[in-house]
Amino acid sequence: MQYEQLIQEQRKYFQEGNTRELFFRKENLEKLKQMLIEHEQDLCRAVHNDLRKPDMEVVSSELLTVIEEIDFHLKKLYEWTKTKGARANLLSLPSKNEVRRMPYGVVLIVGAWNYPVNLLLLPLVGAISGGNCAVLKPSELAPATSALLRKLIGTTFHQKYISVVEGGVDTNQKLLDQRFDKIFFTGSTRVGKIVMEKAAKHLTPVTLELGGKSPAVVHKDADIKTAARRITWGKFMNAGQTCIAPDFVYVHKDVESELRKEIKKSIKKYYGKNPKKSKDYGRMVNQGHYDRVVNLMSGAAILSGGSKDPAERYIEPTIVGNVDWGHPVMKEEIFGPVLPVVAYGDEEKPSDNLRPMSSPLAVYIFSESEAFIEDLITNVPHGGTCINDVVMQIVNPNLPFGGSGNSGMGQYHGEYSFECFTRPHAVMHRNTWPDPSFRYPPFGKKLFLLKKLFLR
Ligand code: NAD
């Protein structure tokens, strides 16, 4: 079916009011949940085919997170959709005022490949809750998952309500040429700019969930063993291909060697002597990303790991050192299992060195010092912070998730997802009386009175 026709059908379905009923929204959230529960095995297999992800990671980060989000929306949706009263001010007296949340209409959700189920369906939960129709475009770089999602969504929902369009860059560009009422995009900063440019043509609002170099800052007062365990876990899951993975470690030089030793220990504990044989360790998604990450390492000192196998797109969990801010591995988002370690001394303020980096999605701070933590939160532009841990900030639906600057715009998760897919709509009720003549011409001395009343 042509995209125009699909979007027209969805817009008609939306305009008929089908998607706005609270009952309808809840019923379809339930259907999505059932789909995930019934097809857990199929989804695990598809994601494994695409990324060699272990079932534990697929279930926890791709399926349970979406199911949790659905349950949260089912519990809160009645409250969120209620019309909220607003106070009248002096100028609007007498009146009754309210704010309603209005769905946008037909929304486009474009996903990335690294969490191919989560990144498509988690925003979909918000789109359904908001009362919208949706076109979903999975990433072509996770083809098994893309095909399965098309099949599952196709049998769970009518296409005039929710539909999957498969394809790559060309398909996405054709979709972006259409007029949608809202676009939700997850992917790289480079493509985020293309999306925004295309959306501008139709003045379509966008939410952009992009990437960046998220630092893990480890201060000298940190619990080093715990920091090492958690950084290793967050960095090497999905072979480093996680948007909020700690990209590099920025550590106080007094604890640098201890931290490196502990990270090495954790790598061995999680993935064994030979991570290539570990069932719990992933692979680079394709040859292009494999080559890109291997090239990023050139010129850096390999402090641990470093072995690779292009035939399997395998890169061992690797720690690199001897890199300054100008080295390629410190300039672009690594998005692979390579962890640079950079040290700072007492004479340096980490926030001064991190501030010029282009606004990452997250900053992780391992420290017990409130002043140290506050300085980084306040003075380094970034999307969200997690203190003494990594990645965990995304599991709480009461927290907004999103970037700032180069890492994106707009937030989602929980109520922020509902807000992301609805807009606040003002309604003022006025009686036909009283109708004092004060605002109508002729104005005469009314301006004098107006100033007297308001400019005190
Ligand atoms: P990408 O930008 O290459 O692709 C994302 C989507 O855009 C895909 O569906 C793809 O088909 C489409 N696309 C690619 N090139 C395009 C073009 N020229 N014109 C129009 N559409 C195009 O990103 P990716 O490689 O799939 O994902 C990796 C990036 O995504 C990383 O930067 C990562 O940090 C980021 N990411 C962010 C989040 C988040 O929640 N903020 C989550 C996952 C990944």
Boltz pocket constraint, residues with backbone or C-beta under 6 A from the ligand:
constraints:
  - pocket:
      binder: B
      contacts: [[A, 110], [A, 111], [A, 112], [A, 113], [A, 114], [A, 115], [A, 119], [A, 137], [A, 138], [A, 139], [A, 140], [A, 141], [A, 167], [A, 168], [A, 169], [A, 172], [A, 173], [A, 186], [A, 187], [A, 188], [A, 189], [A, 190], [A, 191], [A, 192], [A, 194], [A, 208], [A, 209], [A, 210], [A, 211], [A, 212], [A, 242], [A, 243], [A, 244], [A, 333], [A, 335], [A, 361], [A, 403], [A, 407], [A, 408]]
      max_distance: 6.0
